Amino acid sequence: MWWSFFNGAGVGAGLIIAIGAQNAFVLGQGLKREHQWWVAGLCALCDGVLIIAGVLGLGALMQQSSLLMSIARWGGVAFLLWQALKALGRMRTGGQLTASNALKANLGKVLAATLAVTLLNPQVYLDTLVMLGAIGAQQPSPQSFIVGASLASFGWFFGLVTCAGWLAPRLTSPRAWQVIEAFIATILLWVAWQLGSGAWL
């Protein structure tokens, strides 16, 4: 159970903690103190629902076919290696996460924008439904994997808005994002090795 839990937390963190529009948006709301807890909660809720649908739905369906599982396995390895290489590429140059100030402090508009930046991004479906779904379905305890991955998402988004004031000046430094990207690449490479070696089969 604990193995599946920590796998879920590690894989979830590796896929969620990356430079992107959603994280920039969440950080921006934290900096402006505009409904930041609603934003973090909605992002974590969306991730949780998609992770559950992936592991118990799409992932469980694929597990019934050895061909689909093989495709998901090696497709997942290729995807993770590609993401790791992208992270290593960003690490070489350094990234920068900037906050947007375009939105007004209206709860309805902020929540609608949160849903848009979360659900209109094709990457979120590939990460949660396909990748986490396929890996989670192979775990000894898929439910523990779901809990671990969901807690990684919850911790990241709420941690981001909680620490927004402290993080903002530091995340503008390319060096800080080089360290983050190195961590992401390490996690993704480790997951790719585990998946490719059959450690989760």
Solvent accessible surface area in square Angstrom, and as a share of the most:
residue,aa,sasa,rsa
1,M,138,0.62
2,W,156,0.55
3,W,128,0.45
4,S,0,0.00
5,F,40,0.17
6,F,126,0.52
7,N,2,0.01
8,G,0,0.00
9,A,28,0.21
10,G,16,0.16
11,V,1,0.00
12,G,0,0.00
13,A,18,0.14
14,G,2,0.02
15,L,19,0.10
16,I,24,0.12
17,I,28,0.14
18,A,28,0.22
19,I,48,0.24
20,G,33,0.32
21,A,72,0.56
22,Q,32,0.14
23,N,6,0.03
24,A,20,0.15
25,F,23,0.10
26,V,0,0.00
27,L,2,0.01
28,G,1,0.01
29,Q,2,0.01
30,G,0,0.00
31,L,65,0.33
32,K,52,0.22
33,R,131,0.48
34,E,31,0.14
35,H,56,0.25
36,Q,18,0.08
37,W,129,0.45
38,W,152,0.53
39,V,0,0.00
40,A,0,0.00
41,G,26,0.25
42,L,34,0.17
43,C,0,0.00
44,A,12,0.09
45,L,111,0.55
46,C,16,0.10
47,D,5,0.03
48,G,11,0.11
49,V,85,0.49
50,L,22,0.11
51,I,0,0.00
52,I,82,0.42
53,A,44,0.34
54,G,0,0.00
55,V,2,0.01
56,L,89,0.44
57,G,36,0.35
58,L,67,0.34
59,G,0,0.00
60,A,37,0.29
61,L,107,0.53
62,M,21,0.10
63,Q,94,0.42
64,Q,153,0.68
65,S,37,0.24
66,S,97,0.63
67,L,124,0.62
68,L,77,0.38
69,M,20,0.09
70,S,50,0.32
71,I,104,0.53
72,A,15,0.11
73,R,45,0.17
74,W,132,0.46
75,G,39,0.38
76,G,3,0.03
77,V,18,0.10
78,A,60,0.46
79,F,21,0.09
80,L,0,0.00
81,L,74,0.37
82,W,129,0.45
83,Q,25,0.11
84,A,0,0.00
85,L,117,0.58
86,K,81,0.34
87,A,0,0.00
88,L,59,0.29
89,G,35,0.34
90,R,68,0.25
91,M,58,0.26
92,R,200,0.73
93,T,109,0.64
94,G,17,0.16
95,G,13,0.13
96,Q,105,0.47
97,L,6,0.03
98,T,84,0.49
99,A,35,0.27
100,S,61,0.40
101,N,118,0.60
102,A,85,0.66
103,L,53,0.26
104,K,151,0.64
105,A,65,0.50
106,N,74,0.38
107,L,61,0.30
108,G,49,0.47
109,K,126,0.53
110,V,0,0.00
111,L,41,0.21
112,A,59,0.46
113,A,24,0.19
114,T,0,0.00
115,L,71,0.35
116,A,41,0.32
117,V,33,0.19
118,T,1,0.01
119,L,60,0.30
120,L,143,0.71
121,N,63,0.32
122,P,106,0.67
123,Q,60,0.26
124,V,18,0.10
125,Y,77,0.29
126,L,66,0.33
127,D,17,0.09
128,T,4,0.03
129,L,44,0.22
130,V,56,0.32
131,M,5,0.02
132,L,1,0.00
133,G,0,0.00
134,A,4,0.03
135,I,0,0.00
136,G,0,0.00
137,A,5,0.04
138,Q,16,0.07
139,Q,9,0.04
140,P,106,0.67
141,S,23,0.15
142,P,32,0.20
143,Q,112,0.50
144,S,12,0.08
145,F,0,0.00
146,I,16,0.08
147,V,74,0.43
148,G,0,0.00
149,A,0,0.00
150,S,29,0.19
151,L,93,0.46
152,A,19,0.15
153,S,0,0.00
154,F,104,0.43
155,G,40,0.38
156,W,43,0.15
157,F,0,0.00
158,F,46,0.19
159,G,29,0.28
160,L,2,0.01
161,V,2,0.01
162,T,82,0.48
163,C,56,0.34
164,A,0,0.00
165,G,46,0.44
166,W,154,0.54
167,L,32,0.16
168,A,21,0.17
169,P,83,0.52
170,R,106,0.39
171,L,8,0.04
172,T,63,0.37
173,S,42,0.27
174,P,69,0.43
175,R,166,0.61
176,A,28,0.22
177,W,0,0.00
178,Q,34,0.15
179,V,97,0.56
180,I,39,0.20
181,E,0,0.00
182,A,35,0.27
183,F,101,0.42
184,I,3,0.01
185,A,1,0.01
186,T,86,0.50
187,I,32,0.16
188,L,4,0.02
189,L,73,0.36
190,W,96,0.34
191,V,1,0.00
192,A,3,0.03
193,W,160,0.56
194,Q,14,0.06
195,L,2,0.01
196,G,16,0.16
197,S,63,0.40
198,G,19,0.18
199,A,54,0.42
200,W,7,0.03
201,L,121,0.60
